[in-house]
């Protein structure tokens, strides 16, 4: 009988007596570290791969891990480089920590290399000695530094991961349980990792779902922050999901190309972002129709080329931070996005025929000029109507034509 078959039969009776997660992990460690056997089916494949990488780096499970901070200059550079990520996560990190305030959990946010750039400030209780030292800005918790851990695995693989207790490679970390999820940027690259960890106790809730929800929300904020001079579309099959972590997002450039889709957007449209697809290919609507969305207060329905009906809104932000979604109704009503009945086929738009004036910049300029005309040339009133400052409006007008005299008064 082949050795592999004999070995498999020999292991079968042992596995029957290991029913709890702790027992299965203990058996997995025995098979991997003592017998050199892959413990498939006992623990997750992501943990097994991490163990293999740690073993290949000649680490031993009995080694003592030190949570070392990177140099001050590197920590400062990381914080500076990740300003947008920290801005995107500011509110959600606060909300997440408030939600977990009744637990002993800590929230960590790392950069794409595994360096902590945010950590929960909780009372330093005696039963959290490891998290006390790990939860500091500048500590490197990448897999290459502290072995198998959830944020370290996410940094390495880009996929969400949970590591509990003895699934940590190093024995000294086996009192920690952690769950982490990735945060991606508009280029689809890893921007950071959100993690929730607890020491000397187990999660009493679905930590993976909680951290995944907050990571998605932070990612959505980051995508919008990075979409300067882009039309951002918000859509979902149900209007009640708009503005939630379950909303789909897309970034459109001035030429009508879809630059990015978040995960929900890719699943709803079926677009995997190969190349630079056009709005016609992904949404079945010409750019000038979608450009009307930021000026409309309510979501409009649209049928995608795959037949799915969605509710859609739009936002448009300039490089100076002006958000044109607050523009008031003008004297000439804006075009509306047509509602396509299910029985009517959606025509494929000819992108070549989209007129040159249907660009984001031209759309903004026309909106400014129309608003200014509706306000009788009064820049102060036009600025209030658009929700921007008078200085920004002056600068925008000076870029395209001679300065417009300001009507006195408000």
N, C-alpha and C positions, 0 to 999 in steps of 0.2 A: 504494500500500500504506500502511495507517495507520502513523503514527510508532511506536506501541507495538509493533506486530508487527515492524517493521523493527528496532527496538531489541532486541527479544527474540531475533531471529535473529542479530543482531550479537554478542550476548553468549554465545550457545550454544557456539561453538567455544572461547571462552576458558575456560568452566567445565569443559570436558573435561580441561584440563591442571592443574586444581587439585584434587587428590585428598586431601591430608592436611588435618587440621583447621586447621593454621596457614596453609596456602595458601588454604583457603576463607575464613578470617577476613580474611586480607590482601585478597582479592578483595572481600569484603563492605565493608571500609573504603574501598576505592577507589570502589566503586559509590556508597556512601552519602555520603562526605565530598567526593569529587572530582567525581562525576557527578550527585549528587542523586537517586539511584535507590534504591528499597527493595531490600535484598539478601535477599529472601525465599528460604528454602531453604538458604541458606549458613550462617546462624547462627540461634539460637533466636529465636522471636517476642518473648519477654520481653526479650531484649537489644536487639532492634530498637526496641521500644517505649521502652526506657530511653534509647537514643540519641536518639530523637525528642524525648523530654521534655528531655534535656540541651540539644539544639540549640534547642528552643523557648525555653529560658531564656537563650539567646544565649551559651552557653559555646563555647569553641574547644578542639579536641583538644590543642593545643599548650600550653595553660595549665598552670602549675605548681600542684599541689595541696598544701595545708598541712593536716596532721592536727591540727586545733585542738581543745582541750578546752573544754567548756562552762564556765560560771562555777562556782566552788566551791559556791555555794548551790544551783544547779541540779543539780550532780552529787550533792550530799548528798540533795536532795529525791528524785532518781531512785532512789538506793540505798534510801532509806527507803520509798518507794512500792512498790518491788519486793522487799521482804523475803520475801514468800511465794515468789516466783519463785526467788530465790537459795536459799531453804531447800529448795525442791523439787529444785533442780539441784545442790545441794552434793555429794552422793555421786556422781552421774552425771558431773559435770564432772571430778571427781577420777579416776573410772574411765576416762573418755574421754582425759584427758591421760596417764594411765598407758599406755593402749593405743597412743597416738601418740608415746610417749617415744623410740622408735627412729627417728622421722622428724624433719624440720625444721618440722613443722606447728605452728601455734598455734591454740588454741581461743578463740573470742570469744563472749560472750553480751551481747546488747544489750537495751535496753528496747524498748517498742513504737514509740519515736520514733527509734531508731537510735543511742542513746548507749550506749557500752560500759559494762557494769556488772560484767563479769568478763573477765579476760584471762590467758592462760597465761604464767607466769613461766618463761621459758627463758633459757639463757645468751645474752647479746647478741652473737651472732656477726656478723662483718663483712658476710656476704652477705645480711643481712636488714635493711638500713637503713630500708626503708619500714615493715615490720611492727614494727620496734623502736619507731617513733614512733606507729604506729596502735594497738598493743596496750597501751593505757593506759586505766584506768578514767576515764571522763569525756570521752573522745574521741568526737566526733559523726561517724559514718561513714554517715549517711543519704545517699541519692542526691543530695539538694539541696546537699550539702556537698562530696562527693568524686566525684560522677558515678556512672556505671555500676559497680556492684559487687554481689556476691551478697546480702549482708545488706541493703544499701540497697534492692535490688529487692524483697526479701521484705517489708521494712517498707512499701514502696509498694503491693505487690500482694497480700500475704498468702499467696503461693504459693512453694513451694520453688524454688530457682534455683541454677545453677552458672555462674560467669563465669570464663573462662580467658584469661590472657594479653592478647592484643590485642582481646579483646571488651570490655575496659574502655574507657570513652569517652576518658579522658585518657591520652595517650601515656606520661606519666611513671609510670603504674601497670601497665604491660603486663608487668612481670616477676612479677606476683602472680596466683595461681590461688586461687579461693575457691568454696566450696559452702556453702549456708545453707538452713535449714528453719525454718518458723514454729512457735511454741508458743502455743496458745490457752488461754483461761480458760473457766470454766463458763458464761459468757455467749456463747461463740463468738467473742469478740473477740481480736485479736492481743495477747498478753501480752509476748512477747519473741521474739528471733531467735537461734538457735544457728548459729555459723559455724565452719568450719575453713579456714584459709588457709595457703599456703606461698609463699615468695618465692625466685626464682632457681632454680626447679626445678618439675617437674610432679608431680602426685599419682601415686604408684605403686600405688594401690588405688582402689576405687570410693568416692570421698569423699562423693558424694551419698547413697549407701546408709548409710554410717557415720553421717553427721550426721543423717540422717532417723531412724535407729533411736534415737539418743540423744535427739533432740528429742521423739520420741514418748514415751519413758520419762519425761523431765522433765515433759512435758505431763500424763501420767497421774498423776504425783506431785502436780502443782499442782492438778489437778481434785479429788483427794481431800483435799488441804489446805483447799481452799475449800468443801468440802462439810460444813460444821458443821451438826449436827442433821439430817443427811440419811442415808438408807440408801443405801450404795454397793453396787451389784451388780457382781460380776466374773464374766464368762461367756465361753465359747468352745465351739466344736464339738468340740475335743479338750481333755481335762483337763490334758494336759501343757503347754498354752500359757497356762494361768492363771499369773499372776505374771510374765509376760514382756511385752515391748513389743507383742506381738500379742494380748493379752487385750482383750476388750471391757469397757467400763465404763459405768455409768449411775448417775445421781443421782436419788433419789426423795425427795419432800418428805413432810411429815406427813399430807397429804391424799391421798396415793397418786398424785400427778402426777409424770411424768418431767420433771425440770428440765433435764437435759443427757444427752447421749450422746457418747462420744468417736468418732473416725472409724471404728474397727473396729466399735463398737456400732451405728452408723448403717448400716453395710454389712450386718451380720448380721441386724438386725431389719427393714431396709428402711424405717425411720422417718427422715424428714428433719426432724423436730422443728418441724413447722408447728403453732403454737399450743402448748398444754400437754397433750399426750396423757396418758392414764391408764396405770397399770401393766397394767390389763386389756387395753387396746388394743395395747400394745407387747409385753407378755410373756404375756398370756393367763392370768394368775394373780392372785388377790385379794391385797391388801396383807398381810393377816394371815399368809398362807403365806410370803411373802417375808421378813416380819419374823422368822421362825424361823431364817433362814439364819445370822445372826451368832453364834448359840449352838451351831452345829453345826461339828464339826471338819473334816468332809469335804465335798467338793463334791457337789451333788445334780443329777440330770438333770431337764430341763424341756423340753417341746416348745413352741416359739414359735407364735403364730398363723399364721405363714407356713409352718409344717410342719417347720422346722429344729429338730433336737434339740441342746440345749446343756448343758454342765456349768456349774453356777452356785454361787458363794459370795457371802457378804455381810459387810459391815462397818458398824458403827454407832458414830459418834464424837460425843460431847456437846460443847457449847460450851466446857466447862472442860478439854477434852482427854482425858476418860475414854474409853477404847476398850473396848466391851463384848464384843469377840470372844473375850476370855479367860475369860468366865464358865464356871464348872464345871457339870457335869451336876447338875440339881436333883432334888429328891424327886419332882416331877412331870415326866415326860419331855416335852420340847418337841415341838410338832407338826412333822412332816416335810413337805418339799415333795413332792407326789405325783409319781411317775414315770408319765408318760402314754405308753401304748403307741402306736406309729405308726398302728395301725388305728383307734384310738378318736378321734373328733373332739374337739377342745378346745372346751368350752363357753365362750361369752363371758360373763364375770362381770358381774353387775349392780352397778355401782359405787355406786348409790344404796342398796343393801342392805348395804354394808360398814358394820359397826357403828361407832359413834362411838368406842369404846374402842380400835379398831385404828389407833392413831396412834403415831408414833415416841416421843413423850413418854410416853404411857401405857404403851407397851411397856417402856421403860426403867424406869418407876416400878414396874411389876409385877415386872420382873426383880429389881430391888433388894429389894422387899419379900419376894418368894419366897425369894431367897437369904438374907436376914436371918432369915426364919423357919426355914429349913433349918439355919442356924447357931445356932439357939437364942437369937436376939437379940444375939449377940456381934458388935458392929460391926467389931472388929478382924479377926475371921475372915471376915466377909462382905466386907470391903474387899479382903482377900487373894484371896478366891475370885473377885471381880469384876475384880481387877487394877487397883484404884484406891486412892487414899489414904483414910485414915479421915476426914481433913478434908473431902474432896470428898463422901464419903458423908453426913457430918453435914449439910453444906450442902444437899445434894439432899433429904434427909429433912425439914429445917426449912422448905423451900419449900412442902411439901405438907401437913404435919401438925405436931403438937406434937413436940418433941424426944423421941427414944426413948432410955430409959435404957440406958447401955452396960453390958453384962455385963463383969464384971471379968476380967482375965486374957486370955490368948490361947488 
